[in-house]
Amino acid sequence: MSTFFDFLTVACFVCVAMAFFMLTERDSRTLLLLLVSGVAFAIANQLGNAGWTVLGLALVVAGVAYAGFVIKRGYGGMPR
């Protein structure tokens, strides 16, 4: 881990993983939905490291927003 995008995307992934364990019922459906955010962070890391900074940051924001939406809506998670 040597670049800004390495630290940013790993930190976002760790936050999403912690939110999964703390704020959901830990079921398979929610995990699969949050996998989309993990893939977005991986692609954002590769794009950011390749010099596509704006697109990388946009994917990070989109991944965080999607994870927040999945956790807030409680898909497969705790009843609201």
C-alpha positions as CSV (number, residue, x, y, z in Angstrom):
1,M,0.0,0.0,0.0
2,S,1.8,3.0,-1.2
3,T,-0.7,5.3,-3.0
4,F,-3.6,7.4,-1.8
5,F,-6.1,5.2,-3.6
6,D,-4.7,2.1,-1.8
7,F,-5.4,3.6,1.6
8,L,-8.7,5.2,0.6
9,T,-10.2,2.0,-0.9
10,V,-9.0,-0.3,1.8
11,A,-10.4,2.1,4.5
12,C,-13.7,2.2,2.7
13,F,-13.8,-1.6,2.4
14,V,-13.0,-2.0,6.1
15,C,-15.8,0.4,7.0
16,V,-18.3,-1.5,4.9
17,A,-17.2,-4.8,6.4
18,M,-17.6,-3.3,9.9
19,A,-21.0,-1.9,9.0
20,F,-22.0,-5.4,7.8
21,F,-21.1,-7.0,11.1
22,M,-22.5,-4.3,13.3
23,L,-25.6,-3.0,11.5
24,T,-27.1,-6.1,9.7
25,E,-28.3,-9.6,10.6
26,R,-25.2,-11.0,8.7
27,D,-27.2,-12.8,6.1
28,S,-26.1,-14.0,2.6
29,R,-28.3,-11.6,0.7
30,T,-26.9,-8.5,2.3
31,L,-23.4,-9.7,1.9
32,L,-23.9,-10.3,-1.8
33,L,-25.4,-6.9,-2.2
34,L,-22.4,-5.3,-0.4
35,L,-20.1,-7.3,-2.6
36,V,-21.0,-4.7,-5.4
37,S,-19.4,-2.0,-3.2
38,G,-16.3,-4.1,-2.8
39,V,-15.9,-4.6,-6.5
40,A,-16.4,-0.9,-7.0
41,F,-13.6,-0.1,-4.5
42,A,-11.3,-2.6,-6.3
43,I,-12.0,-1.0,-9.7
44,A,-11.6,2.5,-8.2
45,N,-8.2,1.5,-6.8
46,Q,-7.0,0.3,-10.2
47,L,-8.3,3.4,-12.0
48,G,-6.9,5.8,-9.4
49,N,-3.5,4.1,-9.5
50,A,-3.6,4.3,-13.3
51,G,-4.1,8.1,-13.3
52,W,-7.9,8.2,-13.7
53,T,-8.3,10.1,-10.5
54,V,-11.7,11.7,-11.1
55,L,-13.3,8.4,-12.2
56,G,-11.7,6.5,-9.3
57,L,-13.0,9.0,-6.8
58,A,-16.5,8.8,-8.4
59,L,-16.5,5.1,-8.1
60,V,-15.5,5.3,-4.4
61,V,-18.3,7.7,-3.8
62,A,-20.7,5.5,-5.7
63,G,-19.6,2.4,-3.7
64,V,-20.0,4.2,-0.4
65,A,-23.4,5.5,-1.4
66,Y,-24.6,2.1,-2.5
67,A,-23.4,0.4,0.7
68,G,-25.1,3.1,2.7
69,F,-28.3,2.5,0.8
70,V,-28.2,-1.3,1.2
71,I,-27.5,-1.0,5.0
72,K,-30.1,1.7,5.5
73,R,-32.8,0.0,3.6
74,G,-32.1,-3.2,5.5
75,Y,-32.2,-5.6,2.6
76,G,-32.1,-9.0,4.3
77,G,-31.0,-7.3,7.5
78,M,-32.6,-6.2,10.7
79,P,-36.3,-5.3,10.6
80,R,-37.0,-1.6,10.8
